[in-house]
Amino acid sequence: MAFILRRVSVTRAGKKIVRDRPFAGDSIRIGRDGGNDIHLEDLAVNPHHATLTSPDGRRVLVTASEGLGFDFNGRSTETAEFDSASGGELRFGGHRLTVQREGAAIILLVERTEELSQSAKDVDEIRAFSLRNLLPGRRISAWGFAALMLFAFLIAPIWTWYSYAGSDERPAGFHADSSWSSGPLSNAHASLKDDCQSCHVEPFVAVTDASCVNCHTGEHKKMSAAHANASTATLIAARAPPGTGERALAGFAAAFNRPEARCVECHTEHEGAGRMAPTPQQFCADCHDGMAGRIKTNLGDAADFGVDHPQFRPLVRPAPGAKLVRASLDTTPRDISGMKFPHDDHMDAKGGVARMAASFGGRYDFGRAGLQCKDCHSVDAGGVAFKPVDMEADCAMCHSLAFEQVGGVTRTLRHGEPAQVIADLTAYYRSTPPTRPLQLGGMARRRPGQYAEGAVYNIYFSEVAVRPARADQAIAAVFSKGGACYDCHTIYAPSSGSNWRVMPVKQTDRYFSKGWFDHAAHEETKCADCHTEARGSKLASDLLIPDVKQCRDCHVGETGAQLASIRVDDPVKSSCAMCHEYHMDGGRPWTPKPVKKRGDVTAVTAIPRRALYTDHFGSGDNRGTGG
Amino acid sequence: MALGTRLIRRRTRAAAVQTGRVRQSAHEGFLSYAGFRWAKISGGLMLLVILSYALIDVSPRHNGGSWYGYTLGTIGAALILWLTALGVRKRKMTSGAWSLKAWTSAHVYLGLSLIVIGTWHTGFQLGWNVHTLAWALMMIVILSGLFGIFVYATMPQALAANREQMTQMQMLEAIRAYDRQLHVAAQPLPPAISAGVQASLEQDPFAGSVASRFTARYSGCATAAARAALAGVPDAARVTDLLDQKSAALARLRGHLRIRAILEVWLYIHVPMTFALIAALSAHIISVFFYW
């Protein structure tokens, strides 16, 4: 029995050189130490790593001696026993020891299988010194990212759209096409944020008005009404000729199936959370600036309230009982209501009216400065407009219709019913005697001479006899110059078939049907600051509505534009939408309210709007009661 | 773009006439190519966009959907595709009129002008959506390119200083030499100590995390650990000395790798993000028409 140690080395040319060295004995020591039978120059091997024995020359036993094991046929172990005939492969550190049998000898083939250091291995210079081994390749990540983008932001959204096409409402939750939203929706539409298809119904078809009017029923009608029921074609024709950019966009829009004059052209969405943006003046001016030159219209051109707005044209009644017509304030139109009312007499602080009013101190609190506007004019519930002047409530304090007192109760003529007045006066003269002279009464001491007494008697009783006929005189007096009715009303004298008649009074409740004026918004301003003509007006037919020039004392254009001829101390920037509404519904034009900070208000109690007016309306002193 | 190509052609024709007599004496980089021609064109373009944006009255407000927004968007998208074409262009050998230097110069400066074109196209309305994603990717691509130019301008000096005339393979060869010597010198050492040396030999000099590559700080360095373990061990002076020298060689290699990583990394962002951008841009454009 013998061991043969075989070493194989490879020349540079690749030629293998095999060296065999026989060993006597039945035990071979393996290790890094120079004293071993098999000396392995390998730092991964212990000085006395293992011992290999073969007592019978056939079986081989390998035992690790310093705790560090070895690999036997690829498995880590500390002892191994095997038949040399079938052979075995042992691995110590970077060396391989192959055991096999050749005849009677056991061949131990020793080879170095690993480089002595990691650095000694061949490297691909280009890869090793660059980032290629560390980072994912550019090509793979390029395609990977591109695919990810296309999937997440194109395929998934389209799939979402496809999944819900035709359904009325999407379930709440995440939908992939929300990544397409170019910005948050306005508050009013916030609930639709997950349901793109509520507006974007068909792919590649621009949002149509049908999507809007599904919910906003009637808006089309209101819009048309506000624009004299003009057709879409007329509305488009009214627009200013587009500039180069707009023409390009229009061509682009036409080429890509995006029709004009849709709701969304003005009501742009996805512009950010919050209230929907107020309509800028430019939207109106796009058409109304120079519109008279483009379409047939009786509207004046308007582009900016501060510098380019036509004179107001309120509704007036040019003749008694006539229909209301619009007339420019420049033509000083007259508004015939049927009333007689000299504002100048009533507002003169030193005149008779003021004296009379002052004498009512305690009963009616008119104050010492004469009558104020609020004494006769009262605001309506909303504070926006004024109630029609009411005889009983607003005039009767002074203009009494009393004609008799019965047991402390004052009887008055029935206002508004001339026939009743005539009947009441007739009845009065029929039922009451003339005032009885003292001479005819009671137990009073009489002076000598009976004649005088008889004369009084005769006068009195002849008067009693004709008394009922006196009614006609009284009635005529009431309805004639100097009489209670005639003072304020236009009276028609009796003619064949009719008695005394009073022209019906028609007070206009809203002078501007296309515009909106809110008195409440002007509560800090004295009445006379705007209604400047009131103090000097002698006739009720004077139209005391302020004209555009008057408004421009405070109101300037949306961007602050104003006429050079007017000095504005405290300008109020006013867009068209402050007074006008595209979708006119007769109410206050829609404007976004400024968002109030909650911290400013601790509690809200009742808002005493009426009291606020009666406190200071017209006198302009401090702002009433609020807290 | 058409204007750009015309300019390149005209310029090249003029240059072709001159080359016979005038030799360029100094190297002219792509940044200063033709007297900063593309920098001027790009600057003018940016100025034009900023001024026209301020002067043109778009109602109700500027955004990507106005006619002006569409114009900028179209220009921007076309520019992005053209800029991407540099990747194709640089792989093609072309002569004469289409100089790669001119193309690169235009790529750099027109790419920078995209900051203004793209951002002004948004009308400054940004949000969490595919539209802003496309913008953000565009900005990442541009800024990574800008970073690339910056490091190309500043890092080569550091690279040269670190190399001290050595080639990359020489740096590696030095480590291999120390490893061989260490292997021999450590043979007599007891296993407890030689294990550290063996670990140093077994560690790949290129191994390490991405962070280590960029900072040149390797906390798991086996060589440093072996050197620390050998401190104070008698009869190991030779090994200690070799470990110190290997550490120095490793430091040089790692410094080199760090600078190269910084020089290269922008491309690992610039290129993939360009493709991501083109995909996101397609999604952006299609989405606009899809939900028209």
Interface residues (C-beta under 8 A of the other chain):
Chain A: R32 E41 L43 A44 N46 P47 E66 L68 L116 S117 Q118 S119 A120 V123 E125 A128 F129 S130 L131 N133 L134 L135 R138 S141 A142 W143 G144 F145 A146 A147 L148 M149 L150 F153 L154 P157 I158 W161 D177 S178 S179 W180 S181 S182 G183 P184 C196 H200 P203 F204 V205 A206 V207 G245 E246 A248 L249 F252 F256 N257 R258 T268 E271 G272 A277 P280 Q282 F283 D286
Chain B: I56 V58 S59 P60 R61 N63 G64 G65 S66 W67 Y68 Y70 T71 Q125 G127 W128 N129 V130 H131 L133 Q168 M169 L172 I175 R176 D179 R180 L182 H183 V184 A186 Q187 P190 P191 S194 A195 V197 Q198 L201 E202 Q203 D204 P205 F206 V210 R213 H256 L257 R260 A261 E264 V265 L267 Y268 V271 P272 M273 T274 F275 A276 I278 A279 A280 S282 A283 H284 I286 S287 F289 F290 Y291 W292
